[in-house]
């Protein structure tokens, strides 16, 4: 009778695992965190606009000589591309031009020189490439703000 009990317990275990996998596929949206993890299809409550990081001084300001200086560069990463956000407008920019622009920034009151925002289509490797390029260019990591929210 003992060998039959072993087969029954083994079969129940296999059926329990199969039922757990099946139920896990049915209830992908359940969870307690905001991060995308195994079984989740996306984020809810996606932010649709980029708000200034540290107040109204973010972006372009005019000094006493009347020339425009950039305090903080806003970058939106979409798929594998970078977009410069300036005065509410986005324009594509390559990494070298972006790094040159960031090198001329002065930083806002908090010392932030670049603000990085990610669209839902942003590739992690593209964001990582930007942060590594900033470190290689000598930009202090404390001068880089990476938004935790996604933008549309």
C-alpha positions in Angstrom: 0.0 0.0 0.0 2.9 2.3 0.5 4.0 2.5 -3.2 0.4 3.5 -4.2 0.5 6.3 -1.6 3.7 7.6 -3.1 2.2 7.8 -6.6 -0.9 9.5 -5.3 1.2 12.1 -3.4 3.4 12.6 -6.5 0.5 13.0 -8.8 -1.2 15.5 -6.4 2.0 17.5 -6.2 2.3 17.7 -10.1 -1.3 18.7 -10.4 -0.9 21.3 -7.7 2.1 22.8 -9.5 0.2 22.8 -12.8 -2.8 24.5 -11.2 -0.5 27.1 -9.7 1.1 27.9 -13.0 -2.3 28.1 -14.7 -3.7 30.4 -12.0 -0.6 32.5 -12.2 -1.2 33.1 -15.9 -4.9 34.0 -15.2 -4.1 36.6 -12.5 -1.0 38.5 -13.9 -2.2 41.9 -12.8 -2.3 41.1 -9.1 0.6 42.2 -6.9 1.6 44.7 -4.3 4.4 46.7 -6.0 4.6 49.2 -8.8 7.5 47.6 -10.6 7.2 45.4 -13.7 8.0 41.9 -12.7 7.4 38.4 -13.9 3.8 38.0 -15.0 2.9 41.7 -15.2 2.1 43.1 -18.6 2.8 46.8 -17.9 2.4 49.7 -15.6 -0.7 51.5 -14.6 -0.9 55.2 -13.9 1.7 56.2 -16.5 2.7 59.8 -16.2 1.9 61.6 -19.5 4.0 64.7 -19.2 7.4 65.7 -18.0 7.3 68.1 -15.0 10.2 70.3 -14.0 12.5 68.6 -11.5 13.4 71.4 -9.1 11.1 74.3 -9.9 10.8 77.0 -12.5 14.6 77.5 -12.9 14.9 74.3 -14.8 15.8 74.7 -18.4 16.9 77.9 -20.1 17.5 81.1 -18.2 18.8 84.5 -19.4 21.7 86.2 -17.6 22.3 89.9 -17.4 24.1 90.0 -20.8 21.0 88.6 -22.5 22.5 85.3 -23.6 20.7 82.1 -22.9 22.4 79.6 -20.6 21.1 76.1 -19.9 20.8 75.2 -16.2 19.6 71.6 -16.6 19.2 69.5 -19.8 16.0 67.4 -19.9 16.4 64.2 -21.9 13.6 61.8 -22.8 14.7 58.3 -23.8 12.4 56.6 -26.3 13.2 53.1 -27.6 16.9 53.5 -28.6 16.9 57.2 -29.1 17.5 60.4 -27.1 15.2 63.4 -27.3 16.1 66.9 -26.0 13.2 68.5 -24.2 13.4 72.3 -24.3 10.5 74.7 -23.7 8.0 71.9 -24.0 9.3 70.8 -27.4 11.2 67.5 -28.0 13.8 67.1 -30.7 16.0 64.1 -31.5 19.6 64.4 -30.5 22.6 62.0 -30.7 24.6 61.0 -27.7 27.7 63.0 -28.6 25.8 66.3 -29.1 23.9 65.6 -25.9 27.1 65.1 -23.9 28.5 68.3 -25.4 25.4 70.2 -24.3 25.4 68.7 -20.8 29.1 69.7 -20.4 28.1 73.4 -20.9 25.3 73.3 -18.3 25.6 75.2 -15.0 23.2 73.1 -13.0 20.1 74.4 -11.1 19.9 75.5 -7.5 20.3 71.8 -6.4 23.2 71.1 -8.7 21.2 69.0 -11.2 22.7 69.3 -14.6 20.7 66.6 -16.5 17.3 65.1 -15.9 16.6 61.8 -17.6 13.0 60.6 -18.3 12.1 57.3 -19.8 9.2 56.6 -22.1 7.5 53.2 -21.9 9.4 52.1 -25.0 12.8 53.1 -23.6 15.4 50.4 -23.7 17.3 49.8 -20.5 20.5 49.5 -22.4 20.0 53.0 -23.9 19.5 54.5 -20.5 22.5 52.6 -19.1 24.6 53.8 -22.1 23.7 57.4 -21.3 24.5 57.1 -17.6 27.8 55.4 -18.4 28.7 58.1 -20.9 27.9 60.8 -18.3 30.2 59.1 -15.8 33.0 58.8 -18.5 32.5 62.5 -19.3 33.1 63.4 -15.6 29.6 64.4 -14.7 29.1 63.8 -11.0 26.3 61.2 -10.4 24.8 63.6 -7.9 24.2 66.0 -10.8 22.1 63.5 -12.7 18.4 63.1 -11.9 16.7 59.9 -13.3 12.9 60.1 -13.0 11.3 57.0 -11.5 8.1 57.7 -13.5 7.5 56.8 -17.1 6.5 59.5 -19.5 4.2 59.3 -22.6 
